[in-house]
Amino acid sequence: MDGVILDSEKIYLDMNQKWFHELGFHLPIQIHQNYIGISASIFWNFLKSEFKLKEDVQHYIELEKELKFKTLSRLDLKPTDYLVDFLNFLKVKNCKIALASSSLRKNINLILSKLDVTGYFDFIISGEEVAFGKPNPDIFLKVSEFFNCSTSNCIVMEDSTNGIKAAKAANMFCVGYYNPNSGNQDLSQADLIINNFRDKRIFELIHV
C-alpha cells in the first residue's frame, strides 16, 4: 500500500528521523530504506539491538503506531498519479482487487478513506492478520485463499524489495512499482517494472 497507492514512504521516513533524534540516535537513510515493506517487529528488533534501546520492542512499536496514525490524520493525502484510472479499468474488467499491506488495519482504513478508494477493494488484509510478515508470502497466500484462486492467476504490485520477495515466494506474478521516494529498493526479482499507472503493459496483463 505505502509507496504504491500513496506516496507515503517519505512521510514516514521524515517522521521517524525526527523521532529517532528525540530518542537519541541517528539511523542513516539508506539503512532505514532497507526496512521498507518489512514488519515492524523485525525493524524494531534491529534498532533495539543496534542502538541499545532501553524499552522493549513492543513499546516502540506501539508508539510508532500512534505516531503514524496522528501524522496521517493531519495530512491532506492524495492517491498516486493515475491510480484511480487504473482501478476503474480493473473494475470494468470485473477483476477482483485486494489490498495486502504490512500496515496496521486502522492506518489502512484511514488512508483508503482519505484517498476515497475504499470501495474499489474486494478484500483488505493487514500485517496484523498473518503470522509472518513480508518477505514471507503469508499475506499474499491469504488473498488467493480468500478469492479461491490459484496463486498463478494473481498479479501483485509492490514497490519494495521485501514485498517482491513475498510475492515471488507465493508464486505470483509481480509488478515492481518504481517509486523514487521508497529508496534504493531492488526490484530486479519483479516480472515487470513500471514507473506509473499509465504504463500500457499493466493493462495488457489483464486478460478478462
C-alpha positions in Angstrom: 0.0 0.0 0.0 2.5 2.6 1.2 4.5 3.7 -1.8 2.1 2.2 -4.4 -1.4 3.7 -3.8 0.0 6.6 -1.7 3.4 8.2 -1.9 3.8 7.8 1.9 7.3 6.5 2.4 8.9 9.9 2.5 6.3 10.9 5.1 7.2 8.0 7.3 11.0 8.5 6.8 10.8 12.1 7.8 8.6 11.3 10.8 10.8 8.6 12.1 14.1 10.5 11.6 12.8 13.3 13.8 11.6 10.8 16.4 14.9 8.9 16.3 16.7 12.1 17.0 14.4 12.6 20.1 15.3 9.0 21.2 19.0 9.9 21.0 20.2 8.1 17.9 20.7 8.6 14.2 19.8 6.0 11.6 21.2 6.6 8.1 18.5 7.0 5.5 19.9 4.2 3.3 19.7 1.7 6.2 16.2 2.9 7.1 15.1 2.4 3.5 16.3 -1.2 3.6 13.5 -1.9 6.0 10.7 -0.5 3.9 8.0 -3.1 3.4 9.2 -5.3 6.3 7.4 -6.0 9.6 7.6 -3.5 12.5 8.8 -6.3 14.8 11.9 -7.1 12.6 12.7 -3.4 12.2 12.5 -2.6 15.9 14.4 -5.7 17.0 17.2 -4.4 14.7 17.0 -0.9 16.2 16.9 -2.2 19.8 20.0 -4.3 19.2 21.9 -1.7 17.2 21.3 1.3 19.5 20.8 -0.5 22.8 17.3 0.9 23.3 16.0 0.8 26.9 12.4 -0.2 26.4 11.1 -3.5 25.0 10.4 -3.7 21.3 6.6 -3.7 21.7 6.8 -0.4 23.5 8.4 1.3 20.4 6.0 -0.5 18.0 3.0 0.9 19.9 4.5 4.4 20.0 5.2 4.3 16.2 1.6 3.1 15.5 0.2 6.1 17.3 2.7 8.5 15.7 1.9 7.2 12.2 -1.9 7.5 12.8 -1.6 11.0 14.1 0.7 12.1 11.3 -1.6 10.6 8.6 -4.7 12.1 10.3 -3.5 15.7 10.0 -2.3 15.4 6.4 -4.2 16.0 3.1 -3.5 12.8 1.3 -3.7 12.2 -2.4 -3.6 8.9 -4.4 -0.7 8.1 -6.6 -1.0 9.6 -10.1 -3.3 7.7 -12.4 -4.1 5.1 -9.7 -7.9 5.8 -9.8 -7.9 5.4 -13.6 -6.3 2.0 -13.3 -8.6 0.9 -10.5 -11.6 1.9 -12.7 -10.2 -0.1 -15.6 -9.9 -3.2 -13.3 -13.5 -2.8 -12.2 -14.7 -2.5 -15.8 -12.9 -5.8 -16.5 -14.5 -7.4 -13.4 -11.2 -8.1 -11.7 -11.1 -8.9 -8.1 -8.9 -6.4 -6.2 -7.2 -6.9 -2.9 -5.0 -4.7 -0.7 -2.4 -6.7 1.3 -0.4 -4.3 3.4 2.1 -4.6 6.3 0.5 -1.5 7.8 -2.0 -1.6 10.6 -5.6 -2.1 9.9 -6.6 1.3 11.3 -4.0 3.1 9.2 -5.1 1.2 6.1 -8.7 2.2 6.8 -7.7 5.8 7.4 -5.6 6.1 4.2 -8.3 4.4 2.0 -10.9 6.7 3.4 -8.8 9.8 2.8 -8.0 8.7 -0.7 -11.6 7.9 -1.3 -10.8 4.5 -2.8 -12.1 2.0 -0.2 -14.9 0.8 -2.5 -12.5 -0.4 -5.1 -11.2 -3.2 -2.9 -13.0 -6.6 -2.6 -10.6 -7.8 0.2 -8.3 -6.0 2.6 -5.8 -7.6 4.8 -3.2 -6.1 7.2 0.1 -7.4 8.6 -1.6 -7.9 11.9 -3.7 -10.7 10.4 -0.9 -13.1 9.4 1.7 -15.0 11.5 4.7 -13.9 9.4 5.0 -10.6 7.5 6.8 -9.8 4.3 9.2 -11.1 2.9 7.3 -14.2 3.9 4.4 -15.0 1.5 1.7 -15.4 4.1 -0.3 -12.2 3.4 -0.5 -12.9 -0.4 -1.5 -16.6 0.2 -4.4 -15.3 2.3 -5.5 -13.3 -0.6 -5.5 -16.3 -3.0 -7.3 -18.3 -0.4 -10.0 -15.7 0.1 -10.7 -15.5 -3.7 -10.3 -19.3 -4.0 -8.0 -18.8 -7.0 -4.6 -20.2 -7.9 -1.6 -18.1 -7.0 -0.5 -18.3 -10.6 -3.6 -16.3 -11.5 -2.7 -13.4 -9.2 -0.8 -10.2 -10.0 0.9 -8.3 -7.2 2.1 -4.7 -7.4 4.9 -3.9 -5.0 7.4 -1.0 -4.5 9.7 -2.7 -2.0 12.3 -5.5 -2.2 10.6 -7.4 0.7 7.2 -7.1 -0.9 8.5 -8.5 -4.2 10.2 -11.4 -2.4 6.9 -12.2 -0.7 5.0 -12.2 -4.0 7.5 -14.4 -5.7 7.6 -16.8 -2.7 3.8 -17.1 -3.1 4.4 -18.0 -6.8 2.6 -14.8 -8.0 3.4 -12.6 -11.0 4.8 -9.4 -9.6 4.9 -5.9 -11.0 7.6 -3.8 -9.4 6.4 -0.2 -9.0 9.4 2.2 -9.0 8.9 5.0 -6.5 12.0 7.2 -6.0 10.7 8.1 -2.5 10.8 4.4 -1.5 14.6 4.5 -1.5 17.1 2.2 -3.2 14.8 -0.8 -3.5 16.0 -3.8 -5.5 13.1 -4.5 -7.9 15.1 -7.0 -10.0 13.1 -10.0 -9.0 9.9 -8.5 -10.3 8.5 -9.9 -13.5 7.8 -6.4 -14.8 8.9 -2.9 -13.6 6.8 0.2 -14.1 7.1 3.9 -13.2 3.4 4.9 -13.2 -0.1 3.6 -13.6 -0.3 4.7 -17.3 2.2 2.1 -18.4 0.3 0.2 -21.2 2.0 -3.1 -20.2 0.0 -3.4 -17.0 -3.3 -3.0 -18.9 -2.1 -5.8 -21.3 -1.7 -8.1 -18.3 -5.5 -8.2 -17.8 -7.0 -11.0 -19.9 -10.6 -10.8 -18.9 
